[in-house]
């Protein structure tokens, strides 16, 4: 029996990690985009740069930064040790790494989607005395939802493919932190090209389905907007 038939744990770990990380980045990305949209000033470019840093930095640098934060001597690591918990080299570390590297995609797409919302709709709701939270929840977010969903799909795909930061902060522990990209890397290192090829095919298949869903959704949303425009 080959490696994949013997152990499917990299697949389940990757899926569980990506789903959890995407849920985190979806909430954090939308909140950050909404907060940033309402605030402009001289520090705005700095805020954007901080939010987008994981997108431009090498994943190993991101992983090293997380290792410094969550390690035993790091500020967050010491706090966790105080309550008897550790993050480094555990499954939560894979989630943190995936969430950090996929957050910029969610933030960018959510910000762009919210910027596309017609401000006249928001102003009309304000004249009726609706609270800002309700305007965001009932008006802005539904109108921006196609873009938000696109960002969610992209974030999930990015989380599925995360390797460098995960390896730095979570390591390679079979059955716990070994995701598909890590399984591919160590299969190649062990000269098990057959297993590496099959895991690569699995990753390719999942990514293809996600991108096809993204293409279908964006085009379906565009056709829907065009029909509404003609009415």
Secondary structure, 3 states (H helix, E strand, C coil): CCHHHHCCHHHHHHHHHHHHHHHHHHHHHHHHHHHHHCCCCCCHHHHHHHHHHHHHCCHHHHHHHHHHHHCCCCHHHHHHHHCCCCCCCCHHHHHHHHHHHHHHHHHHHHHHHHHCCCHHHHHHHHHCCCCHHHHHHHHHHHHHHHHHHHHHHHHHHHHHCCCHHHHHHHCCCCCCCCCHHHHHHHHHHCCCHHHHHHHHHHHHHHHHHHHHHHHHHHHHHHHHHHHHHHC
